[in-house]
Amino acid sequence: MCGIVGAVASRNVQNILLEGLHRLEYRGYDSAGMAVLSEEGRLNRVRALGKVGALEARLGDSPLKGRVGIAHTRWATHGAPTEANAHPHQSGDSLAVVHNGIIENYETLKRELQGQGYVFTSETDTEVVAHLLAREYTLSQDLLTAVQKSVALLDGAFALGVIHRAQPDVLIGARQGSPLVIGVGIDEHFLASDQLALLQVTDRFIYLKEGDLVRMTAEQVEIFEQGERLITSTNERPIQIFEHAQDAASKGDYRHFMLKEIHEQSRVLAATLEGRLNGDRVLVRSFGSEAETLFSQVKQVQIVACGTSYHAGMVARYWIERLAGIPAAVEVASEFRYRPVVVADGTLFVTLSQSGETADTLSALRYAQSLGGFLGSLAICNVPGSSLVRESDLSLMTMAGPEIGVASTKPSLPSWSA
């Protein structure tokens, strides 16, 4: 659920980055931060735990001035929600990076870098990327080359934004399994994980593809396919005009919103999976920092939901038993919360809710937690920051977008209810 915003311009970028973070608040996060290269060549960073408003307050006291910068909202996957774990992460006082996704081989790389004298101050996989980039920059003295070499060593799904004080007019981005888009302006360019973050400055975008790496200045954009081949034809990565969310707010060619939202389900499923797969494997940490430990102990699953989400859970039961080979049970939340429950060893408690505020489902979660016998809880939901997500141990966002149709078309696991 993390969000990236970056900018390289002929004007101060602090407010551009800050507004971009505000526009990404819908994604859910626990901390926010910003790093800007000053015109004097210093790399300055401000981070804050909690809402973007907390970061904004700190910037009011200590504003950042510069023409190149990166910013981030973090959803914890490695390390607790703390200021030390917030992005951007630095290596020394020269390089800063923001990162969406998960680096699967970060522990191996961390041990290697520690052996070479790099000191870690956070619990994140992202700091590994920062030190790795710094090491490769020391060898090449070129930021683009350093990113190319580093990305080749990373295993996982990620999007990166990188700046370095030695090249104060350059912003580098890389996409591998996690979305990243370029915003095109006049004598300024932008980077973001979602084009919605940049609509205050541009409606022209270049959508990067898997493996793309981009080097941007205020005047120029260079895109490298698979991090190596420079793309010279605008036909390969065309500039596209964004229609300012008209697609979400209008029926388009459909007779009504319900029909439109039903047909959107394949796109929603693709958005839900993006950044959570590496080849044919699911990135387990995309469910949360404790997912690997918890999932390894699961012997059966208890699904609880209401209405259409309950029906999605009924389908999920067949899939879990067939594909995972473990027992699964499904129950209506209003029934579960009012009966004595016997909890079998190794049971994962899973709740499904489109809104994350369904009263019976929330009550069922709290009841399950009071019993004390479940391994943990997983919420599958469409609303980051909802009560269900906040109170669960793990969560998975379905990325279904706003539900305009009256009939439920966007419960948890939307494709399952089709």
SELOTOR-831081 format. One record per residue (C-alpha): residue number from 1; residue in three letters; y, z, x. Coordinates in steps of 0.02 Angstrom, whole numbers, plus 32768, in hexadecimal, padded with zeros to 4 digits. Each point is the difference from the previous one (the first is absolute). Layout:
! SELOTOR-831081
(r NUM, 'ALA', (Y, Z, X))
...
! end
This chain:
! SELOTOR-831081
(r 1, 'MET', (8000, 8000, 8000))
(r 2, 'CYS', (8073, 8000, 8098))
(r 3, 'GLY', (809A, 7F92, 8002))
(r 4, 'ILE', (8054, 7F9E, 808D))
(r 5, 'VAL', (80B2, 7FC0, 800C))
(r 6, 'GLY', (804E, 7FAE, 8099))
(r 7, 'ALA', (80A2, 7FA3, 8024))
(r 8, 'VAL', (8056, 7FA1, 808C))
(r 9, 'ALA', (80B2, 7FCC, 7FD5))
(r 10, 'SER', (80B3, 7FEA, 803A))
(r 11, 'ARG', (8032, 809D, 7F9E))
(r 12, 'ASN', (7FCA, 80B5, 7FF8))
(r 13, 'VAL', (7F52, 800A, 7FB5))
(r 14, 'GLN', (7FF2, 80B8, 7FCF))
(r 15, 'ASN', (802F, 7FEB, 7F49))
(r 16, 'ILE', (7F95, 7F63, 7FEF))
(r 17, 'LEU', (7F69, 8061, 803E))
(r 18, 'LEU', (8028, 8097, 7F94))
(r 19, 'GLU', (8011, 7F99, 7F61))
(r 20, 'GLY', (7F5C, 7FAA, 802A))
(r 21, 'LEU', (7FA9, 80A9, 800B))
(r 22, 'HIS', (8048, 8032, 7F58))
(r 23, 'ARG', (7FB9, 7F61, 7FB4))
(r 24, 'LEU', (7F55, 802B, 8046))
(r 25, 'GLU', (7FF9, 80AE, 7FB7))
(r 26, 'TYR', (7F90, 7FC4, 7F72))
(r 27, 'ARG', (7F72, 7FEE, 807E))
(r 28, 'GLY', (7FED, 80BB, 801D))
(r 29, 'TYR', (8020, 8059, 80A6))
(r 30, 'ASP', (8015, 80AA, 8051))
(r 31, 'SER', (8083, 7FE0, 8088))
(r 32, 'ALA', (807F, 7F7F, 8038))
(r 33, 'GLY', (8055, 7FCE, 80A1))
(r 34, 'MET', (806D, 7F81, 8059))
(r 35, 'ALA', (801F, 7FC5, 80B3))
(r 36, 'VAL', (8096, 7F97, 8034))
(r 37, 'LEU', (8033, 7FB6, 80A7))
(r 38, 'SER', (80B6, 802A, 8022))
(r 39, 'GLU', (8076, 7F83, 804F))
(r 40, 'GLU', (8003, 8072, 8099))
(r 41, 'GLY', (7F45, 7FE1, 8015))
(r 42, 'ARG', (7FBE, 80A7, 7FC0))
(r 43, 'LEU', (7F6C, 8010, 7F8B))
(r 44, 'ASN', (8030, 807F, 7F7A))
(r 45, 'ARG', (7F89, 8044, 7F7D))
(r 46, 'VAL', (800F, 806C, 7F64))
(r 47, 'ARG', (7F6A, 803D, 7F9B))
(r 48, 'ALA', (7FEC, 8073, 7F6A))
(r 49, 'LEU', (7F72, 804B, 7F9D))
(r 50, 'GLY', (8004, 7FDE, 7F45))
(r 51, 'LYS', (8068, 7F83, 7FA1))
(r 52, 'VAL', (8070, 7F75, 8043))
(r 53, 'GLY', (8090, 8069, 7FC0))
(r 54, 'ALA', (7FD9, 8080, 8088))
(r 55, 'LEU', (800B, 7F79, 8084))
(r 56, 'GLU', (80A2, 7FC1, 7FB2))
(r 57, 'ALA', (804B, 80AE, 800C))
(r 58, 'ARG', (7FD5, 800A, 80B9))
(r 59, 'LEU', (804B, 7F55, 801E))
(r 60, 'GLY', (809E, 803C, 7FAB))
(r 61, 'ASP', (800D, 8086, 8085))
(r 62, 'SER', (7FC6, 7F93, 8091))
(r 63, 'PRO', (8016, 7F48, 7FD4))
(r 64, 'LEU', (7FA6, 7F79, 8062))
(r 65, 'LYS', (8066, 7F6B, 8039))
(r 66, 'GLY', (7FB4, 7F60, 8041))
(r 67, 'ARG', (7FCD, 7F4F, 7FD7))
(r 68, 'VAL', (7F44, 8011, 8015))
(r 69, 'GLY', (7F94, 8082, 7FA9))
(r 70, 'ILE', (7F5F, 802E, 7FA8))
(r 71, 'ALA', (7FDB, 807C, 7F75))
(r 72, 'HIS', (7F68, 8044, 7FA7))
(r 73, 'THR', (7FBB, 8068, 7F72))
(r 74, 'ARG', (7F59, 8051, 802B))
(r 75, 'TRP', (7F68, 802C, 7F97))
(r 76, 'ALA', (7F97, 8073, 806D))
(r 77, 'THR', (7F58, 7FBC, 803A))
(r 78, 'HIS', (7FFA, 804B, 80AF))
(r 79, 'GLY', (804D, 80AC, 800F))
(r 80, 'ALA', (8057, 8071, 7F85))
(r 81, 'PRO', (80A8, 7FD7, 7FAF))
(r 82, 'THR', (8076, 8040, 8088))
(r 83, 'GLU', (809C, 7FC1, 8055))
(r 84, 'ALA', (7F9F, 7FEC, 80A2))
(r 85, 'ASN', (7F87, 7F8A, 7FA9))
(r 86, 'ALA', (808A, 7F9C, 7FA9))
(r 87, 'HIS', (802B, 7F50, 8039))
(r 88, 'PRO', (804A, 7FAF, 8064))
(r 89, 'HIS', (7F99, 8037, 8096))
(r 90, 'GLN', (8040, 7FEB, 80B0))
(r 91, 'SER', (7FBD, 7FF3, 80B0))
(r 92, 'GLY', (8084, 8052, 806B))
(r 93, 'ASP', (80B3, 7FD3, 7FD4))
(r 94, 'SER', (7FEA, 7F43, 800C))
(r 95, 'LEU', (7F86, 7FC2, 7F7B))
(r 96, 'ALA', (7FE9, 8026, 7F47))
(r 97, 'VAL', (7F80, 7FC1, 7F82))
(r 98, 'VAL', (7FDF, 800E, 7F45))
(r 99, 'HIS', (7F52, 7FE1, 7FBF))
(r 100, 'ASN', (7FA7, 7FE7, 7F5A))
(r 101, 'GLY', (7F43, 8006, 7FF8))
(r 102, 'ILE', (7F79, 8052, 8068))
(r 103, 'ILE', (7FCC, 7FEB, 80B6))
(r 104, 'GLU', (7F45, 801F, 8000))
(r 105, 'ASN', (7FE8, 800C, 80BC))
(r 106, 'TYR', (8096, 8071, 801E))
(r 107, 'GLU', (7F98, 8090, 8044))
(r 108, 'THR', (7FB7, 7F95, 808C))
(r 109, 'LEU', (80AA, 7FB8, 802A))
(r 110, 'LYS', (804F, 80AD, 7FFC))
(r 111, 'ARG', (7F85, 8046, 807F))
(r 112, 'GLU', (801F, 7F69, 8070))
(r 113, 'LEU', (80BD, 8014, 7FF6))
(r 114, 'GLN', (7FF9, 80BC, 801C))
(r 115, 'GLY', (7F9B, 7FDE, 809C))
(r 116, 'GLN', (808E, 7F90, 803A))
(r 117, 'GLY', (807F, 808A, 7FE9))
(r 118, 'TYR', (8049, 7FDB, 7F54))
(r 119, 'VAL', (802D, 809E, 7F9F))
(r 120, 'PHE', (7FE5, 8008, 7F44))
(r 121, 'THR', (806F, 8066, 7F8D))
(r 122, 'SER', (7FB5, 7FD2, 7F56))
(r 123, 'GLU', (7F58, 7FF7, 7FA8))
(r 124, 'THR', (8015, 7F4B, 7FCB))
(r 125, 'ASP', (7FA8, 7F5F, 802F))
(r 126, 'THR', (80AC, 7FAE, 8008))
(r 127, 'GLU', (8034, 805E, 809D))
(r 128, 'VAL', (7F6D, 7FAD, 8056))
(r 129, 'VAL', (8050, 7F58, 7FD7))
(r 130, 'ALA', (80A8, 803A, 8047))
(r 131, 'HIS', (7FB6, 8034, 80A8))
(r 132, 'LEU', (7F90, 7F66, 8007))
(r 133, 'LEU', (8099, 7F91, 7FE6))
(r 134, 'ALA', (805E, 8060, 8087))
(r 135, 'ARG', (7F72, 7FE9, 807A))
(r 136, 'GLU', (7FF5, 7F46, 7FE1))
(r 137, 'TYR', (80BE, 7FEF, 800C))
(r 138, 'THR', (7FFD, 8053, 80AA))
(r 139, 'LEU', (7F85, 7F7A, 8039))
(r 140, 'SER', (8056, 7F68, 7FB2))
(r 141, 'GLN', (80B9, 8033, 7FF0))
(r 142, 'ASP', (8003, 7F9A, 7F5E))
(r 143, 'LEU', (7FF4, 804B, 7F51))
(r 144, 'LEU', (7FAD, 7F6A, 7FB0))
(r 145, 'THR', (7F79, 7FFC, 8085))
(r 146, 'ALA', (7FE7, 80BC, 7FF1))
(r 147, 'VAL', (7FE3, 7FF3, 7F45))
(r 148, 'GLN', (7F8A, 7F6D, 8016))
(r 149, 'LYS', (7F98, 805F, 8080))
(r 150, 'SER', (8000, 80A1, 7F9C))
(r 151, 'VAL', (7FD0, 7FB2, 7F59))
(r 152, 'ALA', (7F68, 7FB2, 8053))
(r 153, 'LEU', (7FC3, 80B0, 802B))
(r 154, 'LEU', (8015, 8048, 7F50))
(r 155, 'ASP', (7F73, 800A, 7F82))
(r 156, 'GLY', (802F, 801B, 7F4A))
(r 157, 'ALA', (8080, 7FC7, 7F80))
(r 158, 'PHE', (80B7, 8010, 802D))
(r 159, 'ALA', (80B1, 7FC0, 7FF7))
(r 160, 'LEU', (807A, 8029, 808C))
(r 161, 'GLY', (80BB, 7FFE, 8021))
(r 162, 'VAL', (8034, 801A, 80B6))
(r 163, 'ILE', (80A6, 8011, 805E))
(r 164, 'HIS', (8026, 8021, 80B9))
(r 165, 'ARG', (80A4, 8034, 8052))
(r 166, 'ALA', (7FEA, 7F80, 808B))
(r 167, 'GLN', (8006, 7F73, 7F80))
(r 168, 'PRO', (8082, 8042, 7F84))
(r 169, 'ASP', (8012, 7F5E, 7F9F))
(r 170, 'VAL', (7F45, 7FEC, 7FD9))
(r 171, 'LEU', (7F92, 803E, 7F71))
(r 172, 'ILE', (7F44, 7FDF, 8008))
(r 173, 'GLY', (7F88, 8005, 7F6C))
(r 174, 'ALA', (7F43, 7FEC, 7FF5))
(r 175, 'ARG', (7F8D, 7FF0, 7F6A))
(r 176, 'GLN', (7F45, 801F, 7FFF))
(r 177, 'GLY', (7FB7, 8034, 7F59))
(r 178, 'SER', (80A0, 804F, 7FBD))
(r 179, 'PRO', (808F, 7F9F, 7FAE))
(r 180, 'LEU', (80A0, 7FD2, 805B))
(r 181, 'VAL', (808E, 7F8D, 7FCC))
(r 182, 'ILE', (809A, 7FB8, 8058))
(r 183, 'GLY', (80A8, 8002, 7FA8))
(r 184, 'VAL', (8071, 7F70, 8031))
(r 185, 'GLY', (80BD, 8018, 8002))
(r 186, 'ILE', (8098, 7FB1, 8052))
(r 187, 'ASP', (8005, 803A, 80B5))
(r 188, 'GLU', (7F89, 808E, 7FD3))
(r 189, 'HIS', (7F47, 8014, 7FE0))
(r 190, 'PHE', (7F97, 8088, 7FB2))
(r 191, 'LEU', (7F4E, 8041, 7FFD))
(r 192, 'ALA', (7FA9, 8060, 7F75))
(r 193, 'SER', (7F57, 802C, 7FB7))
(r 194, 'ASP', (8042, 7FCC, 7F54))
(r 195, 'GLN', (8087, 7F81, 7FD9))
(r 196, 'LEU', (8046, 8079, 7F7D))
(r 197, 'ALA', (8044, 8068, 8091))
(r 198, 'LEU', (8073, 7F71, 8033))
(r 199, 'LEU', (8043, 7FBA, 7F5E))
(r 200, 'GLN', (80A9, 8053, 801F))
(r 201, 'VAL', (801A, 7F8E, 8098))
(r 202, 'THR', (7F9E, 7F60, 7FDE))
(r 203, 'ASP', (7F95, 7FA2, 7F84))
(r 204, 'ARG', (7FB5, 7F8B, 8084))
(r 205, 'PHE', (7F5A, 8032, 804C))
(r 206, 'ILE', (7F78, 7FC4, 8076))
(r 207, 'TYR', (7F57, 804B, 7FD9))
(r 208, 'LEU', (7F9B, 8022, 809C))
(r 209, 'LYS', (7F46, 7FDB, 8002))
(r 210, 'GLU', (7F70, 8061, 804C))
(r 211, 'GLY', (8011, 800C, 80BC))
(r 212, 'ASP', (80B5, 7FC5, 8005))
(r 213, 'LEU', (807A, 8049, 807D))
(r 214, 'VAL', (80BD, 7FE7, 7FEF))
(r 215, 'ARG', (808E, 800F, 807E))
(r 216, 'MET', (80AA, 800B, 7FAD))
(r 217, 'THR', (80B4, 8003, 8039))
(r 218, 'ALA', (8099, 7FF5, 7F90))
(r 219, 'GLU', (8004, 7F43, 801B))
(r 220, 'GLN', (7F48, 7FCF, 800F))
(r 221, 'VAL', (7F51, 801F, 7FBD))
(r 222, 'GLU', (7F66, 7FD1, 8066))
(r 223, 'ILE', (7F54, 8012, 7FAE))
(r 224, 'PHE', (7F60, 7FFE, 8064))
(r 225, 'GLU', (7F5E, 7FD9, 7FA5))
(r 226, 'GLN', (7F76, 8079, 8031))
(r 227, 'GLY', (8080, 804A, 8076))
(r 228, 'GLU', (7FFA, 7F6A, 8076))
(r 229, 'ARG', (802E, 7F52, 7FBF))
(r 230, 'LEU', (80B9, 7FE9, 7FDC))
(r 231, 'ILE', (8017, 7FB4, 7F53))
(r 232, 'THR', (8081, 7F74, 8009))
(r 233, 'SER', (7FEC, 7FB5, 7F52))
(r 234, 'THR', (8059, 8052, 7F6E))
(r 235, 'ASN', (7F76, 7FBC, 7F90))
(r 236, 'GLU', (7F86, 807E, 804A))
(r 237, 'ARG', (806B, 8099, 7FD7))
(r 238, 'PRO', (8083, 7FC1, 7F84))
(r 239, 'ILE', (8096, 8064, 7FC3))
(r 240, 'GLN', (7FE5, 802E, 7F4B))
(r 241, 'ILE', (8080, 803A, 7F80))
(r 242, 'PHE', (7FD4, 80A3, 7FA9))
(r 243, 'GLU', (8029, 8002, 7F47))
(r 244, 'HIS', (8037, 80B5, 7FFA))
(r 245, 'ALA', (7F69, 8045, 7FA4))
(r 246, 'GLN', (8012, 7F88, 7F6D))
(r 247, 'ASP', (7F44, 7FEC, 8009))
(r 248, 'ALA', (7FE7, 80B9, 7FD8))
(r 249, 'ALA', (8087, 800B, 7F7B))
(r 250, 'SER', (7FD9, 7F63, 7F9D))
(r 251, 'LYS', (7F67, 7FBA, 7FA9))
(r 252, 'GLY', (800B, 7F5D, 8061))
(r 253, 'ASP', (7F8F, 7F7F, 7FAD))
(r 254, 'TYR', (7F99, 8083, 7FA6))
(r 255, 'ARG', (800F, 8028, 7F46))
(r 256, 'HIS', (800F, 80BA, 801E))
(r 257, 'PHE', (7FFF, 8082, 808C))
(r 258, 'MET', (7F50, 803C, 7FDD))
(r 259, 'LEU', (7FBA, 7F52, 8021))
(r 260, 'LYS', (806C, 7FEE, 809C))
(r 261, 'GLU', (7FC5, 80A7, 8045))
(r 262, 'ILE', (7F49, 7FD6, 7FDF))
(r 263, 'HIS', (8014, 7F60, 8065))
(r 264, 'GLU', (8058, 805F, 808C))
(r 265, 'GLN', (7F66, 806A, 8021))
(r 266, 'SER', (7FB9, 7F93, 808B))
(r 267, 'ARG', (80A6, 8008, 805C))
(r 268, 'VAL', (8009, 80BC, 7FE5))
(r 269, 'LEU', (7F52, 8016, 8048))
(r 270, 'ALA', (8031, 7F9B, 809A))
(r 271, 'ALA', (809D, 806A, 8018))
(r 272, 'THR', (7F99, 809F, 7FED))
(r 273, 'LEU', (7F85, 7FC9, 8086))
(r 274, 'GLU', (8083, 7FBF, 8079))
(r 275, 'GLY', (8010, 806F, 8098))
(r 276, 'ARG', (7F62, 805F, 7FD2))
(r 277, 'LEU', (7F7E, 7F87, 8043))
(r 278, 'ASN', (7FCF, 7FCF, 80B0))
(r 279, 'GLY', (7F87, 7F6F, 7FF9))
(r 280, 'ASP', (7F77, 8034, 7F88))
(r 281, 'ARG', (8024, 80BB, 8010))
(r 282, 'VAL', (806F, 8075, 7F9F))
(r 283, 'LEU', (807C, 8064, 8068))
(r 284, 'VAL', (7FCB, 80AC, 7FC7))
(r 285, 'ARG', (80A0, 8054, 803D))
(r 286, 'SER', (8064, 7F9A, 7F83))
(r 287, 'PHE', (7FC5, 8083, 7F82))
(r 288, 'GLY', (804F, 808E, 8066))
(r 289, 'SER', (7FF4, 805F, 80A3))
(r 290, 'GLU', (7F67, 8064, 7FCA))
(r 291, 'ALA', (7FA1, 7F6F, 7FB4))
(r 292, 'GLU', (7F86, 7FE0, 808F))
(r 293, 'THR', (7FC6, 80B4, 8006))
(r 294, 'LEU', (7FF7, 8012, 7F44))
(r 295, 'PHE', (7FA9, 7F5B, 7FD8))
(r 296, 'SER', (7F79, 8020, 8082))
(r 297, 'GLN', (7FC8, 8097, 7F9A))
(r 298, 'VAL', (7FFF, 7FB1, 7F53))
(r 299, 'LYS', (7F58, 8005, 7FA7))
(r 300, 'GLN', (803D, 7FD4, 7F52))
(r 301, 'VAL', (80A0, 7FD7, 7FA1))
(r 302, 'GLN', (804B, 804C, 7F62))
(r 303, 'ILE', (807E, 7F8C, 7FAC))
(r 304, 'VAL', (8079, 8045, 7F7E))
(r 305, 'ALA', (807F, 7F9A, 7F9E))
(r 306, 'CYS', (8047, 7FD9, 7F53))
(r 307, 'GLY', (800C, 7F64, 7F94))
(r 308, 'THR', (7FF8, 7F5A, 805B))
(r 309, 'SER', (7FF5, 8057, 80A8))
(r 310, 'TYR', (7F61, 8053, 7FBF))
(r 311, 'HIS', (7FB9, 7F54, 7FD8))
(r 312, 'ALA', (802B, 7FC8, 80B2))
(r 313, 'GLY', (7FA2, 8099, 803E))
(r 314, 'MET', (7F67, 7FCD, 7F9B))
(r 315, 'VAL', (7FFA, 7F5C, 805F))
(r 316, 'ALA', (8022, 805B, 80A3))
(r 317, 'ARG', (7F67, 806B, 7FE3))
(r 318, 'TYR', (7F8E, 7F67, 8004))
(r 319, 'TRP', (8055, 7FBD, 809C))
(r 320, 'ILE', (7FF6, 80A6, 805E))
(r 321, 'GLU', (7F49, 8018, 7FD9))
(r 322, 'ARG', (7FD3, 7F4C, 8028))
(r 323, 'LEU', (8069, 7FE8, 809E))
(r 324, 'ALA', (800D, 80B0, 8048))
(r 325, 'GLY', (7F57, 803C, 7FC5))
(r 326, 'ILE', (803E, 80AB, 7FC7))
(r 327, 'PRO', (8002, 804A, 7F50))
(r 328, 'ALA', (80A0, 7FF4, 7F9A))
(r 329, 'ALA', (8031, 8052, 7F5C))
(r 330, 'VAL', (8092, 7FD5, 7F8E))
(r 331, 'GLU', (8050, 8074, 7F81))
(r 332, 'VAL', (8097, 7FFF, 7F8D))
(r 333, 'ALA', (807F, 8078, 8048))
(r 334, 'SER', (801E, 805C, 7F5C))
(r 335, 'GLU', (7F45, 8028, 7FF6))
(r 336, 'PHE', (7FED, 8030, 80B7))
(r 337, 'ARG', (808D, 807F, 8001))
(r 338, 'TYR', (7FBB, 8065, 7F6E))
(r 339, 'ARG', (7F4B, 801A, 8032))
(r 340, 'PRO', (7FA5, 8068, 8083))
(r 341, 'VAL', (7FDD, 7F8C, 8093))
(r 342, 'VAL', (7F72, 800E, 807D))
(r 343, 'VAL', (8036, 7FB1, 80A3))
(r 344, 'ALA', (7F77, 7FB3, 806B))
(r 345, 'ASP', (800D, 8009, 80BD))
(r 346, 'GLY', (8061, 7F73, 8051))
(r 347, 'THR', (805C, 7FC4, 7F64))
(r 348, 'LEU', (80A4, 7FA0, 8010))
(r 349, 'PHE', (8075, 8015, 7F6B))
(r 350, 'VAL', (8057, 7F5C, 7FD3))
(r 351, 'THR', (808D, 7FEE, 7F81))
(r 352, 'LEU', (8042, 7F5C, 7FBA))
(r 353, 'SER', (80AC, 7FEF, 7FB1))
(r 354, 'GLN', (807F, 7F72, 7FF3))
(r 355, 'SER', (8095, 8077, 7FF6))
(r 356, 'GLY', (7FBF, 8094, 8063))
(r 357, 'GLU', (8045, 8072, 7F79))
(r 358, 'THR', (7F76, 7FFA, 7F7C))
(r 359, 'ALA', (7FFB, 80B4, 7FC2))
(r 360, 'ASP', (7F44, 8010, 7FE4))
(r 361, 'THR', (7FD7, 7FAE, 80A6))
(r 362, 'LEU', (8079, 8071, 805D))
(r 363, 'SER', (7FB6, 8098, 7FA9))
(r 364, 'ALA', (7F51, 7FC6, 802D))
(r 365, 'LEU', (8033, 7FF1, 80B8))
(r 366, 'ARG', (8049, 80AF, 8001))
(r 367, 'TYR', (7F65, 8044, 7FA9))
(r 368, 'ALA', (7F8F, 7FAB, 807F))
(r 369, 'GLN', (8067, 8049, 808F))
(r 370, 'SER', (7FF3, 80AE, 7FB3))
(r 371, 'LEU', (7F42, 7FF3, 7FFE))
(r 372, 'GLY', (7FFE, 7FF1, 80BD))
(r 373, 'GLY', (7F5B, 7FA1, 800E))
(r 374, 'PHE', (803B, 7F4C, 8017))
(r 375, 'LEU', (800F, 7FB3, 80AE))
(r 376, 'GLY', (80AE, 7FC2, 7FD6))
(r 377, 'SER', (8063, 7F94, 7F88))
(r 378, 'LEU', (8031, 7F48, 8002))
(r 379, 'ALA', (8085, 7FB9, 7F8C))
(r 380, 'ILE', (8001, 7F46, 7FD9))
(r 381, 'CYS', (80AB, 7FDF, 7FB6))
(r 382, 'ASN', (808F, 7F84, 7FEC))
(r 383, 'VAL', (8093, 8077, 801B))
(r 384, 'PRO', (8023, 8048, 80AD))
(r 385, 'GLY', (8049, 80AE, 7FF9))
(r 386, 'SER', (7FB5, 8025, 7F55))
(r 387, 'SER', (7FB7, 80AC, 7FDE))
(r 388, 'LEU', (7F4D, 7FC2, 800C))
(r 389, 'VAL', (801F, 7FB3, 80AC))
(r 390, 'ARG', (805E, 8097, 8042))
(r 391, 'GLU', (7F7B, 807C, 7FC8))
(r 392, 'SER', (7F68, 7F9D, 803E))
(r 393, 'ASP', (7FB7, 8009, 80AF))
(r 394, 'LEU', (7FF5, 7F42, 8010))
(r 395, 'SER', (804D, 7F6F, 7FA2))
(r 396, 'LEU', (7FF5, 7F44, 7FEC))
(r 397, 'MET', (8092, 7F9F, 7FB3))
(r 398, 'THR', (7FD1, 7F6A, 7F95))
(r 399, 'MET', (80A8, 7FA5, 801F))
(r 400, 'ALA', (8000, 7FBD, 7F4C))
(r 401, 'GLY', (80BC, 8005, 7FEB))
(r 402, 'PRO', (8060, 802F, 7F62))
(r 403, 'GLU', (7F9F, 7FFD, 7F5D))
(r 404, 'ILE', (806A, 7FA9, 7F7C))
(r 405, 'GLY', (7F7B, 7FD1, 7F81))
(r 406, 'VAL', (7FDC, 8086, 7F7E))
(r 407, 'ALA', (7F42, 7FF3, 8009))
(r 408, 'SER', (7FB8, 8045, 80A1))
(r 409, 'THR', (7FE8, 7F73, 807D))
(r 410, 'LYS', (801C, 8062, 80A1))
(r 411, 'PRO', (7F8F, 8098, 8002))
(r 412, 'SER', (7FB2, 8036, 80A4))
(r 413, 'LEU', (7F8F, 7F7C, 804C))
(r 414, 'PRO', (8050, 7F75, 7F97))
(r 415, 'SER', (7F7E, 7F7A, 8026))
(r 416, 'TRP', (7F75, 8070, 7FC1))
(r 417, 'SER', (804B, 8006, 7F52))
(r 418, 'ALA', (8015, 7F45, 7FED))
! end
